[in-house]
């Protein structure tokens, strides 16, 4: 396992949403949730990804 020097800060990387291309609902009842097909700004369509609603709420 790699040990980083204590002076290095590791922070989460975030990407900017360019557009939402599609959505789908999965599960039923209390287990239901929605995912979105995201086009990321500065990336090609090959990099599009399905993301849960919870990971996009801070970006609305």
N, CA and C atoms as an extended XYZ file, in Angstrom:
180
Properties=species:S:1:pos:R:3:atomname:S:1:resname:S:1:resid:I:1 pbc="F F F"
N         0.840       -1.177        0.000 N   UNK     1
C         0.000        0.000        0.000 CA  UNK     1
C         0.889        1.246        0.000 C   UNK     1
N         0.537        2.197       -0.836 N   UNK     2
C         1.313        3.423       -0.970 CA  UNK     2
C         1.046        4.371        0.193 C   UNK     2
N         2.114        4.855        0.802 N   UNK     3
C         1.969        5.856        1.869 CA  UNK     3
C         2.384        7.204        1.313 C   UNK     3
N         1.492        8.173        1.434 N   UNK     4
C         1.778        9.524        0.980 CA  UNK     4
C         2.380       10.335        2.115 C   UNK     4
N         3.247       11.285        1.784 N   UNK     5
C         3.777       12.163        2.836 CA  UNK     5
C         2.637       12.904        3.528 C   UNK     5
N         2.798       13.174        4.807 N   UNK     6
C         1.758       13.851        5.585 CA  UNK     6
C         1.413       15.229        5.035 C   UNK     6
N         2.342       15.852        4.320 N   UNK     7
C         2.100       17.196        3.790 CA  UNK     7
C         1.244       17.184        2.529 C   UNK     7
N         1.055       16.043        1.911 N   UNK     8
C         0.225       15.957        0.707 CA  UNK     8
C        -1.233       15.902        1.114 C   UNK     8
N        -2.056       16.610        0.392 N   UNK     9
C        -3.493       16.577        0.646 CA  UNK     9
C        -4.150       15.822       -0.501 C   UNK     9
N        -4.991       14.904       -0.154 N   UNK    10
C        -5.737       14.154       -1.156 CA  UNK    10
C        -7.173       14.647       -1.091 C   UNK    10
N        -7.693       15.083       -2.215 N   UNK    11
C        -9.054       15.611       -2.244 CA  UNK    11
C        -9.848       14.892       -3.326 C   UNK    11
N       -11.145       14.833       -3.176 N   UNK    12
C       -11.969       14.183       -4.190 CA  UNK    12
C       -11.946       14.981       -5.488 C   UNK    12
N       -11.957       14.270       -6.589 N   UNK    13
C       -11.987       14.892       -7.909 CA  UNK    13
C       -13.436       14.960       -8.360 C   UNK    13
N       -13.845       16.119       -8.853 N   UNK    14
C       -15.210       16.283       -9.346 CA  UNK    14
C       -15.166       16.765      -10.780 C   UNK    14
N       -16.124       16.306      -11.576 N   UNK    15
C       -16.237       16.715      -12.963 CA  UNK    15
C       -17.517       17.505      -13.131 C   UNK    15
N       -17.542       18.373      -14.131 N   UNK    16
C       -18.709       19.211      -14.377 CA  UNK    16
C       -19.661       18.513      -15.343 C   UNK    16
N       -20.937       18.524      -14.996 N   UNK    17
C       -21.966       17.932      -15.848 CA  UNK    17
C       -22.243       18.885      -17.003 C   UNK    17
N       -22.155       18.367      -18.225 N   UNK    18
C       -22.519       19.162      -19.402 CA  UNK    18
C       -24.012       19.042      -19.664 C   UNK    18
N       -24.519       17.798      -19.619 N   UNK    19
C       -25.953       17.591      -19.820 CA  UNK    19
C       -26.369       16.218      -19.307 C   UNK    19
N       -27.663       16.097      -19.048 N   UNK    20
C       -28.274       14.820      -18.682 CA  UNK    20
C       -28.928       14.291      -19.954 C   UNK    20
N       -28.529       13.104      -20.385 N   UNK    21
C       -28.996       12.556      -21.655 CA  UNK    21
C       -30.206       11.648      -21.511 C   UNK    21
N       -30.340       11.009      -20.358 N   UNK    22
C       -31.420       10.047      -20.156 CA  UNK    22
C       -31.528        9.753      -18.664 C   UNK    22
N       -32.580        9.072      -18.276 N   UNK    23
C       -32.702        8.605      -16.897 CA  UNK    23
C       -33.441        7.276      -16.891 C   UNK    23
N       -33.279        6.539      -15.800 N   UNK    24
C       -34.018        5.286      -15.633 CA  UNK    24
C       -34.290        5.063      -14.159 C   UNK    24
N       -35.406        4.407      -13.901 N   UNK    25
C       -35.795        4.048      -12.539 CA  UNK    25
C       -35.484        2.576      -12.333 C   UNK    25
N       -34.919        2.263      -11.197 N   UNK    26
C       -34.647        0.869      -10.863 CA  UNK    26
C       -35.221        0.571       -9.489 C   UNK    26
N       -35.585       -0.669       -9.275 N   UNK    27
C       -36.168       -1.069       -8.003 CA  UNK    27
C       -37.621       -0.652       -7.900 C   UNK    27
N       -38.242       -1.042       -6.791 N   UNK    28
C       -39.647       -0.721       -6.538 CA  UNK    28
C       -39.831       -0.305       -5.091 C   UNK    28
N       -40.874        0.475       -4.868 N   UNK    29
C       -41.210        0.874       -3.502 CA  UNK    29
C       -40.077        1.610       -2.824 C   UNK    29
N       -39.745        1.170       -1.621 N   UNK    30
C       -38.693        1.838       -0.848 CA  UNK    30
C       -37.304        1.623       -1.435 C   UNK    30
N       -37.174        0.627       -2.298 N   UNK    31
C       -35.881        0.336       -2.925 CA  UNK    31
C       -35.692        1.080       -4.249 C   UNK    31
N       -36.702        1.835       -4.665 N   UNK    32
C       -36.645        2.527       -5.949 CA  UNK    32
C       -35.640        3.676       -5.913 C   UNK    32
N       -34.936        3.829       -7.004 N   UNK    33
C       -34.065        4.985       -7.155 CA  UNK    33
C       -33.883        5.289       -8.639 C   UNK    33
N       -33.458        6.486       -8.924 N   UNK    34
C       -33.304        6.953      -10.297 CA  UNK    34
C       -31.821        7.151      -10.591 C   UNK    34
N       -31.406        6.748      -11.785 N   UNK    35
C       -30.050        7.012      -12.247 CA  UNK    35
C       -30.122        7.824      -13.534 C   UNK    35
N       -29.073        8.583      -13.783 N   UNK    36
C       -29.029        9.490      -14.926 CA  UNK    36
C       -27.814        9.189      -15.794 C   UNK    36
N       -28.027        9.263      -17.112 N   UNK    37
C       -26.918        9.142      -18.051 CA  UNK    37
C       -26.337       10.542      -18.234 C   UNK    37
N       -25.097       10.715      -17.793 N   UNK    38
C       -24.471       12.032      -17.738 CA  UNK    38
C       -23.438       12.182      -18.847 C   UNK    38
N       -23.502       13.323      -19.547 N   UNK    39
C       -22.452       13.744      -20.482 CA  UNK    39
C       -21.577       14.708      -19.703 C   UNK    39
N       -20.292       14.360      -19.544 N   UNK    40
C       -19.366       15.166      -18.754 CA  UNK    40
C       -18.719       16.241      -19.615 C   UNK    40
N       -18.655       17.453      -19.102 N   UNK    41
C       -18.073       18.576      -19.831 CA  UNK    41
C       -16.586       18.327      -20.073 C   UNK    41
N       -16.175       18.505      -21.343 N   UNK    42
C       -14.771       18.323      -21.699 CA  UNK    42
C       -14.392       16.892      -22.032 C   UNK    42
N       -15.368       15.981      -22.011 N   UNK    43
C       -15.112       14.578      -22.315 CA  UNK    43
C       -15.988       14.136      -23.476 C   UNK    43
N       -15.618       13.049      -24.133 N   UNK    44
C       -16.392       12.540      -25.262 CA  UNK    44
C       -17.568       11.705      -24.770 C   UNK    44
N       -18.461       11.359      -25.699 N   UNK    45
C       -19.608       10.524      -25.340 CA  UNK    45
C       -19.171        9.134      -24.866 C   UNK    45
N       -17.987        8.708      -25.246 N   UNK    46
C       -17.475        7.418      -24.770 CA  UNK    46
C       -17.289        7.426      -23.254 C   UNK    46
N       -17.177        8.611      -22.670 N   UNK    47
C       -16.982        8.748      -21.221 CA  UNK    47
C       -18.278        8.982      -20.462 C   UNK    47
N       -19.422        9.008      -21.161 N   UNK    48
C       -20.711        9.159      -20.480 CA  UNK    48
C       -20.864        8.045      -19.455 C   UNK    48
N       -21.579        8.325      -18.381 N   UNK    49
C       -21.764        7.292      -17.358 CA  UNK    49
C       -23.117        7.435      -16.683 C   UNK    49
N       -23.619        6.301      -16.195 N   UNK    50
C       -24.852        6.286      -15.407 CA  UNK    50
C       -24.481        6.616      -13.971 C   UNK    50
N       -25.129        7.636      -13.416 N   UNK    51
C       -24.830        8.090      -12.060 CA  UNK    51
C       -26.098        8.108      -11.221 C   UNK    51
N       -26.008        7.701       -9.949 N   UNK    52
C       -27.186        7.758       -9.081 CA  UNK    52
C       -27.571        9.205       -8.787 C   UNK    52
N       -28.851        9.405       -8.579 N   UNK    53
C       -29.368       10.742       -8.278 CA  UNK    53
C       -28.627       11.371       -7.101 C   UNK    53
N       -28.304       10.566       -6.106 N   UNK    54
C       -27.650       11.084       -4.897 CA  UNK    54
C       -26.289       11.714       -5.189 C   UNK    54
N       -25.591       11.248       -6.207 N   UNK    55
C       -24.274       11.821       -6.494 CA  UNK    55
C       -24.365       13.104       -7.310 C   UNK    55
N       -25.555       13.431       -7.803 N   UNK    56
C       -25.723       14.631       -8.621 CA  UNK    56
C       -26.431       15.761       -7.889 C   UNK    56
N       -26.986       15.509       -6.733 N   UNK    57
C       -27.782       16.520       -6.026 CA  UNK    57
C       -26.998       17.786       -5.727 C   UNK    57
N       -25.724       17.681       -5.431 N   UNK    58
C       -24.926       18.865       -5.113 CA  UNK    58
C       -24.564       19.673       -6.350 C   UNK    58
N       -24.863       19.131       -7.527 N   UNK    59
C       -24.476       19.785       -8.775 CA  UNK    59
C       -25.650       20.417       -9.491 C   UNK    59
N       -26.818       20.419       -8.870 N   UNK    60
C       -28.012       20.956       -9.538 CA  UNK    60
C       -27.991       22.462       -9.585 C   UNK    60
